[in-house]
């Protein structure tokens, strides 16, 4: 073998040995390439945002504070955001909580359809949303929705309404926020019973936006136009208290029967005192705690949540009012 050929062979052999040495020294993940285990993402913040439609109603204060407190009991940092019944403020809250990297949202919406976009944005950002009390009109946005059985509750209320008012007479209805499904589920449940009695005439149906002051104003005008009114059905307890204030001012308290829905403490007391005829307890603390506990389960790996979870409600009247208080059963 010539010396030049020997030199070339020696150089090739040395290069081969060197390349094999370099390959052997590389980390195993580089060798595996596509077969290497995927790098696990950093865990998302476990801070919990509690976004509620309004804190201008004691019922929603209870809902928000119970959700926050239960999340804290479970070990999470939790903050309440008040949307003030304003979809624009709600949207800003979602912008802020997404950019701040919150890990979950316990949500009470301002608009059944309009709020869907906010929930979808959170979902896209990897933030699960757990709706409580108020429904959004989508089946693929929220992780789960914990909702009162409003329709059934108002069937029971409608039946009691006929028992107390009779099969003939005149009544008014104060609706809640028109963009909220609770408003219409309650109204439809009530009318599914009362509309079967042709002698019972609805002389007015107006929105008071679930607000006590607005209900006072709206019902005062209804009373002036209908001095022979027998009853008023209010879509929530705040409006029931506003309607009762209007009756007091008009000297008609006790002459017009008032029906509410929520189970707020002041109305439960008013039922006991004979001022309000009946309401429906819808257990805000149960819904709030369930939402917080679902978020905890999500953080721990659960993903199989039902889209909607109904929470049973109960009629509260003079015969059973002693069993209720503090936004639930005693």
Secondary structure, DSSP 4 states (H G I P E B T S, - for coil): --HHHHHHHHHHHHHHHHHHHHHHHS-HHHHHGGGSPPPPPPPPP--EEEEES-SSSHHHHHHHHHHHHHHHHTT--EEEEE-TT-HHHHHHHHHHHHHHT-SEEEE--S-TTTTHHHHHHHHHTT-EEEEESS--S-SSSSSEEEEE-HHHHHHHHHHHHHHHH-SSEEEEEEE--TT-HHHHHHHHHHHHHHTT-TTEEEEEEEE-TT-HHHHHHHHHHHHHH-TT--EEEESSHHHHHHHHHHHHHHT-BTTBEEE--B--HHHHHHHHTTSS-BEEE--HHHHHHHHHHHHHHHHTT-----SEEEE--EEE-TTTGGGB-SSSB-
